[in-house]
Amino acid sequence: MQATAEIAERISTISVSSTLKVSADADRLRREGVDVIDFGAGEPDFPTPANIKRAAVEAIEQNFTKYTNAGGTPELREAICARHSADFGTGYSPSECLVTVGGKHAIFNLIQALVNPGDEVIIPVPYWVTYKDVVNYAGGVCVFVETDERNGFEVNAAMIERHLTARTKLVIINSPSNPSGSVLSKEEFRRIFELTSKRDIFLMTDECYCKFVYDGAPFSIAALPDAKETVVVAGSLSKTYAMTGWRIGFALAPAPLIGAMLKLQSHSTSNPTSIAQKAAVEAVHGPQDSVPLMLAEYRRRRDFVIERLRAIPGVSIAMPKGAFYAYPNVSVAYGGGIRNSLEFSSALLAQAHVAVVPGEAFGTNDHVRISYATSMHELERGLDRLDQFIGGLRS
Ligand SMILES: Cc1ncc(COP(=O)(O)O)c(C=O)c1O
């Protein structure tokens, strides 16, 4: 028997994360000695703040190195609820909180715990790659809501309403958005909540980039009265505290749903790493001053990147209002040998040695994602190369 014939069918419903694939291709070239500029990775270039690292070292020295509660230590769950309450005015208790192995794990557990085969899940386009695969894995049906780049890819309640059916189980909102950087206004988010809550549809708010908003104060839709019944928060410490490798995320949701997720988690990962949990307590409970410093630096880079992209003839870009990604339309370069975002990204990496993520991964084909969570020096060099690459294709 061929090995592939033995692989379970449900695995064929998912594909390898394109964002991870780009990093792997860029890594391979780098190992071959090529000077690659990596705009693919969606992770802060800042080190984890020193107080957080110290908390982990202390945890090791104090032998906090054993199993913890599968759903996270009471201390961390308490601290996460307190942080969310201080930041956004929500009122979660530890029984409504689950600590997970990164935000991705929270989303995986949530969707597996909620979605039955045939249930419809509404996902605005462009979307973060993982939603689609995780919904497919659960046997759910992705219902994509197209947005317009001329409106900054913003989704609204009317667009979502047109896609609701008797089978709609969940609406996913990611604001600020990966990849487009679009940010929903509080009023529009409230309209979406009103739409879903009156039909008993769950609303998942992916707050991975919630602290990286360039205009106005961040908010959580979970702070609205009655929101706790149908809103589920997927949170992550990865980007907020430059902790991508520590793998700590969380979910805030009604206690029965948290219980269902915990059941699944107890048979898969068990607890998130004990040491990382101690570091996470310090992250959410300790000083928060690293966050506005990172945001100020991202804003500087965003302004630079957008200005440079807009100066490339034929390239258009909606101004990102949050997160640390630019999502330019590069279709001006299509024609000749390049027909889509995948071919564009491959040629850019092979010829100009710049790694970006093809828009195809996020559900649009005219765009590529540029992460500006990298130094100004690298941004300057990479944008020079991108400019020359596109110029060369057009001439
Ligand atoms: C929109 C979004 N949600 C969730 C995550 C998950 O982050 P992590 O699993 O690293 O905590 C990411 C990571 O890139 C993301 O972009």
The ligand as a Gaussian input file, in Angstrom:
#p B3LYP/6-31G(d) Opt

LIG

0 1
 C       -5.155000      37.220000      12.349000
 C       -4.355000      36.302000      13.190000
 N       -4.958000      35.619000      14.165000
 C       -4.292000      34.770000      14.957000
 C       -2.945000      34.562000      14.785000
 C       -2.280000      33.563000      15.678000
 O       -1.169000      33.977000      16.313000
 P       -0.344000      33.005000      17.263000
 O       -0.811000      31.606000      17.062000
 O        1.084000      33.190000      16.888000
 O       -0.624000      33.469000      18.655000
 C       -2.255000      35.228000      13.776000
 C       -0.838000      34.986000      13.515000
 O       -0.254000      35.365000      12.547000
 C       -2.978000      36.135000      12.963000
 O       -2.382000      36.818000      11.988000

